[in-house]
Amino acid sequence: MSRMSQAEIDHGREAFVKYDADMSGTIDDDELKLVLQDMGYKLSAAETLRVTSQVCERPGAIVLDEFLDLMKLLKSNAATQEDENDLAEAFAYLGGGDDRSGNLDVDKLDYILGEFSLKITAMDIMHMVDKTSEGGNNNGKIEFDEFKKVLSFS
């Protein structure tokens, strides 16, 4: 995770004090629920536990340093979600469904690749990502997860 600026740390400290309603020096589950709601996150209890357990020793009693780490993680996750949404838009533009269903239109992909004078073809990409051994399903089509794999190099 990237380093926080002094302004971000100060803002995090202010938020911590604001949400530590019982002034215990920790953010408990109820207080965290308010933080997340006010930040616009709609996480289930399981999702909240998953996120907090990445940065907190005791997720139900988050101290200031952990709270700052949690804010960095949430910010990073928000950027990742934006990236995924951008990929979904590109996928839909290339023939996939708006809901990430379906598969790419090979002709559209070849056209785009040609516009950028790339020497790779849609079939080359399909052969790279559609292999069963690489997590593909070997069905001769490029679905969203396979498309994502090509563009995010994951």
N, C-alpha and C positions, 0 to 999 in steps of 0.2 A: 504494500500500500504506500501511497505517496505521503510525504511529510505534510503536516498541517501548518498553515500560516499562523502567526500570532493572533491575527483577527479571528480566525476559525477556532483557535483554542479558547480565546476570550469568550466568544459566542457560545461555545460548548460548555464552558464553565458556568455562564449565566443560565443556560438552559438546564444544566444539572441542578443548580440551586433552585430554580423555578419549579422543577418537577419533583424534587425531593421534598414532597409535601410534609412528611413527618420529621424532616430534618435529621434523619438517621445517618446521613453521610453515605447512603447507598440508594440506588433506584431499585425498588422492588417490582414485582410483576405488574401490579396494578398501576404503578407510576409509569412503568415502561409502556404499558398499553396506551396511556394518554400521550406520551411522547410520540409514539408511532402514529397514532391517529392524527395528532396535530401536524405531523410531517407528511401526512397523506398516504401512509402505508396501510394497506389492508391485509395484514398477515394473520394467518391462523395461529393458534397456540403452538402447533408443531413447527411452523415456519419460524415463528419468533424464537423458539428454543434452539432451532438449528442455527440461526444467525447469531444469537447471543452466545451460544456455546463455542463459536469460533474465536471469540475474543475475551470471554469472561470465565474466570475461574469458578465462580458460583453465579450462574445466570439469574437467580432470584435476588441477588444482592450485588448490584453492579456499582463499583466504586468509580470515581471520577476518571482515572486513567483508562479504565475499561470502557467507560461511556464515550470518551473521545475516540477510542479505537472503534467502537461500535458505529459512531457517526461517520468515520472514514469508510468503514465497510459498507454501510448503507449507501453512501454517496457513490462508491465504486460499483455496487450492485445496480444502482439506478443507471449509471453510465452503461453498464453491460446490458441492461434491459433495453435502453435506447438503441444500442448497437443491434440487438436481436430484432427490434421492431423495424429498423432500417433494412436488415436482411430480409425480413418478411415482406416488406414493400417491394424490394428488388425481385424476390421470388415470384410475387404476384404479377409484377410487370412482365416477367419472362414466362408467363403462362400458368404458374401455379395458382392455387386458390388463395383468396384473401385470408382464409383461416389456416393457412399453411398446409392445406391438403393438396392432393394432386401431385403433378410433376411439371418440370420445366418443358417448354416448347423448344426442342432441339434447334429448329430453324431460327428462332428468335435469338437464342444464345449464340449460335454461329454468326448471325448478323452482327451482334454486339462485339464479339471477339474480332471479327473482320474490321469493324469500324476502328478498333484500336490497333489494327495491324498485328495482332497476336498470331503466332504460328500454331497455337494449340486450337483444337476443335472441340465442339461439344461432345463428340464421341470419345475423344481423348480424356476429357474430364470424367465422363461417365465411367470409363474403364478404370480410372483411378479411384473413384469413390463408391462405385456400385459393387465392389467385391465383398463377398461374405466375410472374408478374413479381415477386412478393414472396417467392419461395422456396417457395411452396406448390405442390401438384401438380394443383390444379383438378379434384379428383375428387368434390367435394361432401361431403367428410367432414373431420373434424378429427382428424388423427393426433397422436402425442406431440410431434413437433418443432414442429408448428403450435400446439399447446396451449401448449407451453413459450414460444413466441414471444409469445403473447398475455400470459402472466403475467409473463414476465421482461423484457418490452419490449426484447428484443434483436433 
